[in-house]
């Protein structure tokens, strides 16, 4: 499985926001939504601010695939569930650090249990699958 290049990781992680278009059952991207993205070690993660009720999250649950665009990078990805608190705790910290200026309105909901349970790792998709 091919991973992110160093340039892709740095560009996407430096971006304030990421556009994610979940793929439908027909394999075509749906309407993109703008969300936050976090880098932890050499992986990229996203969460639904609205928890499992978020429209993009519900759409992504159909195929677990999407197309992302951020920092000049556009890639097809697989959205892999991240259940481990060993990952979620540092991701909480990363949200607090990267988006500190939104602490009063948006960061709090991003680190709630409802949002944490939607944490997904973005894995680049290759031609033959993941």
N, C-alpha and C positions, 0 to 999 in steps of 0.2 A: 504494500500500500504506500503510495507516494504521499509525502507530507507537504507542509508549507515550506517554501523557500525562505531563507532569512529575510530577503527583501519584502516578500509578501507579508510575513509576520510583522515586521516593523512598520510597514505602510498601513496595514489594517489596524494594528494596535494604536497607532498614532492618530487615526481618524477619530473624530468626535462621535460620528454615527456610522451605522452600517445599513445598507438597504438589503432586505431579505425578501425574496419572492419565493414562497413555498411552491413546489411543483405539484400540480394536480395529478389525478390518476391517469390522465392522458399524457403525462410527461412534460406538459407545457407549464412555464412559470405563470403563477397568478400575479395579481397586482402586488407590487412591492410595498413593504412597510419599512419605516425608518425606526431602528432600534439601537440600543447601545451594545457595544462589543468590548470584551475584556480579554486580555492576554494573560495566561498563567503558564509560566515556563515556555514551552514551545507549542502551546495549544491556544485556540481561540474559543471563547464561550459567549453565549447569549442567554437571556432569560426573558420571560414574559412579565412585564410590569403588572399586568392584570391577572397573573397566575394562569391556571388552566382555562379561564374564561376568555383570555385574549384571542382575538380573531386570528391573528397570524399563527398562534400556537395551535389552535384547533385545526387550521388548514394544514400545518406542517405535520400533524399527527397522521394524516392520511397516507403519506408516502415516506415521511422522514427524510425528504430531499428538498433542496432549494437551490436558488442562485443568489449569490451575494455580490455586492459591489461596495467597496470602501477604499479610500486612499489610493485610487487609481487602479485597483485590482478588481477583476471580475472573475468569479469561479463558481462552478457547480459544486455543491457540498452535500454531504450526508449529515443529518442532525442526530447525534448519538446521545442518549440519555446519560447524564452524569449524576449518579446517586450518592456518591461517596462524600462524606463530610470532610475528608482530607482534601478534597477539591473545593467543595462549597465554602468552607471557611476562608481560604485565601481569595476566593472569587468575591466574597462579601467585602473583604478588605480592599481588593482592587477596585470595586465599584465605589467604595467610600473615597478612595484616593483620587481616582481619575475624574469622578464627577462631583467632587466636594462642593463645588459652587451651587449644586442643586440639592444639597443635603436636606433642606427644610421641606422640599416638595416631592422629589422623585427617588432619592437614594433610599430613604426609609422603606418604601414599598418594594424596592428591588432586593432588599435583604430579608424580607419577611419569609416565613416558611412557605407561604403560597407561591411566591416567586421562586424560591430556591428549588422547589420540586419540579420546576420547568427548566432547570439548567440543562443546556444542550451544548455539547462540544461540536464545533464545526470541523468536519473532516473533508479535505478536498476529494472530490470524486474524479476518478480516472475514466478513460474510455471504456474499460472492461468492467466497471463497477467501482467499488471503493478502493 
